[in-house]
């Protein structure tokens, strides 16, 4: 298990006059399955974008394993072991399942561009090693039967598994999942729950956004709840789901009818 922590301190992100994330602080401990929940438009995905360098925050700081990563670009964040999936699946549809997973190995590869023209024994060994990782992940995600099939021709639930396999191909310490259960049926959601636990067993810390509250309450160990970009509650799932501020944010108060 890694000893890395993710620490957000007073993070604020604005888009023009809109404050999407407002003075947000939380800490994800190594080995946790940590959830961020809130109503639609609460700023959850923007939080992920700040962590991964897509939208650097204007105020506050983000530290990972003791290093300030607040303004690192996405590829530098990924090199430090933080990778993510997206609400909308982003795969190379014309490429095979195995090739899509292999694309996640680029930050681990020791080859230079010139090795595509002048392969060396070391570059061939490196490529073989990368394909060994792909084979292991095909097995881990039960994707072996689809290895050579184009991703775009596969069912949505299978594509979700490919996306997660590609993320794990980077050998992350922190895996960020943005609504991983979106579009899945009941059986696929249960398989996802099992997969999340198995990924954690590999020593990977997991941070997720999810609207499926049954999934959230089952798998997460700690939650931060945000609304209009601000933290309104945090704690274990049983504490959070009984918090009046959380209930109001999701269900509205009696005053909202007037």
N, C-alpha and C positions, 0 to 999 in steps of 0.2 A: 504494500500500500504506500502511496506517495505521502509526503508530509506537506504538500502544498496547500495553501489557503488562498481563496479569492476574497479580497476585501474592497468593497465599495464604500467611499467616504464622501458624504455630501455631494453626490453626483447630480448635476443639473444639465439638461440638454434642451435647447430652445430651437424652434424653427420659426424665424420671424418673430411675431408677437405671441406665438403659442409655446408654452412651457410644457414639453412632452414628458420630461422627467424632472422632478422638483425636490432637490436636497435629499436624495435617496442614499441610505446607508444600510448595508448588510454584509454579513460574512458567511461564506460557504467553507465549511471545514473539509479537510481531506477525507475522502471515503463516504461523504454524505450523498444522499439523494435529496436534493433541495428543490423546492418548488416556488415559483412566482406566479401568483394568480391575481385576477382582477377582472372587472367587466371589460367588454370590448372597448377599445380606444383608451384604455387606462395607461398605456405607455410601456407595456411589457416587452414587446419586440424591440422598441427603441432602447430599452435597457440592454438587451442582448447585442444590439448594434453598437452601443457604446463599449461594451466589454470587448468585442471582437474587432474594434477599430474601424468599423464601417462609418459610424457617425461619432467622431470624437466629441466628448462633452466640453462645455464651456467652463464649467466650474466643478470643483471636487477632484477626487483622484481614485484610480483603480490600481490596486497592487495585486500581483500574483507571485506567490512564492518569495515574497520580500522585495520584488522588483516593481518599480513604477512603470506600468504599461499604458498609462492614461492616453498617450498620444502616439502609440505605435501603430503603424499601418497593419491591415489585416494579415498579410503574409508573415510579418514578424510576430504577431500574436500567435498564429498557427505554429510557427517554429518553436514557440515556447510551450506547446502542448495543449493549447486551447482551440478546439474545433467545434463546429456547430452544424446542425441541419436547419432547414427552413420550413416555414409554413407551407409554401408551395414548393413541391419537389423540383430540384434543379439537377437533372442528370443529362448525360449525353445520349439522347434518345437513339441515335443510329449506331452507337457502339454497343458491344455486348456487355452482359453483366460483369464478366471477368475484367474486361477492359475498363469499365467504369470504376471498379474497385481498385484496379491498378493505378488509375489516375490519382488516387489518394496517396500513392507512394512517392510522388515527386519530391516532397520535402525531405524524404529519408534516403533517396537515391544518392549514391556517390559518383554517378556518371556525369560527365560533361557533355555538352552538345556534340562535340567532335567524336564522341564514341559511337554515335549513330553512323558515322562515316568510316571511322577507323576503330573497330571494336578491339579491345585488349582482353587478355585473360581475366584481369580484375573486373572489367566492366561486364563481361559475360557472367562472372560469378555473382556480381551485384544484381544483375537482372534475374538470374535464377533464384537468388535469395528473395527478391521482391515477389516473384511468382509463387514462391513457397508461402509467403504471407497471404497472398490472394487465395490460394488453395485452402489455407486454414480458415479464412473468413467465409469462404463459400460454404464450408462445412458447418461453421459456427452458426450461420444464419440460415442453414438448410436451403442453400441456393445452388447446390451442385447441378441439379437437373436443368437449371436455366443458364448455366455458365456461358454458353456460346450464343444465346439468344439476344437479339436487340432489345434493349431496355424499353424502348417505346412501344413494343408489342405486348408488354406484360401487364398484368392486373395491377391496380393501384397499390394494394397491400404488399405485393412483391417488390414494387418500386421503392416503397418505404424501407424495406429491409435492405435493398441495395444501397440506398442513401446512407443508412446507418453503417453498413459494412464499409463503404468508402470512407466515412469519417473515422472509423476505427483503424483503417489502413494507415493513417497518419501516426498511430501509436500515441493517442492523446492521454494527458493526465486528467483533463477536464473536458467532458462531452456536454455540449449545450444542445438541448432538444427543444425546438419551437413547435409546439402542438403536434407531437408525434402520433397521436391517436386520431387526428383529423382525417375523416373519410374512411376510417376502418370500421368493419362490422364487429359484432360482439366477440366472435371467435378470434379475429385478428387482434382485437384489443387485449384479450387475455394472453395471446402469444407475445404481444408487446410488453406486457407487464413482466412475464417470465424473462424476456430478453433483457429488460432493464436491470433486473436482479443479476442476471448472468454477466452483464457488462460490468456491473459494480464488483463482482467477484474477480474480475480481471485486474482490479486495482484502479479503476477509473471512477473519478468523482463525477456526479451527474447533476446538472442544473437544468430544470425544465419549466416550460410554460405549458399549461394544459387546461382546456375547458371541461374535460371529462372529470367531474368531481369524484366519481367513484374510483377512477384510476389514481387521482391525486391523493385521496385519503388513504388508499391502500399502499402506495409505494413511497411517498415522500416521508421524510423524517422531520423536516422543519420547513416552514412556509413563511414567505413574505407576501403580504397582500397590498396591492397598490390601487389607487383610484385617482384619476386626473393627475397621474405622475407622482403622487405622494404616497408614502407608506402609511397605511391606516391600521395595520395590525401585523404581528408576527408571532410565531410560536409553533408548537407541535400541531398536527392536524386537528386533534380533538379540541384543543383550546381555540384555534382559529375559527373553526366552523360554528362555535357557540358565541363568538364575539359579536356584540350588537352592531358595531360599525361595519363588519363584514356582511352581516345579514342585510343591513340597510343598503349597502352598495350594490348587492346582487338583486335584492327583492324590492328595494324602495321602502320609504316610510309611509305611514298613513297620511302625512302632510302632503306627499307628492300628488294626492288626488285632488288637491284644491288649488 
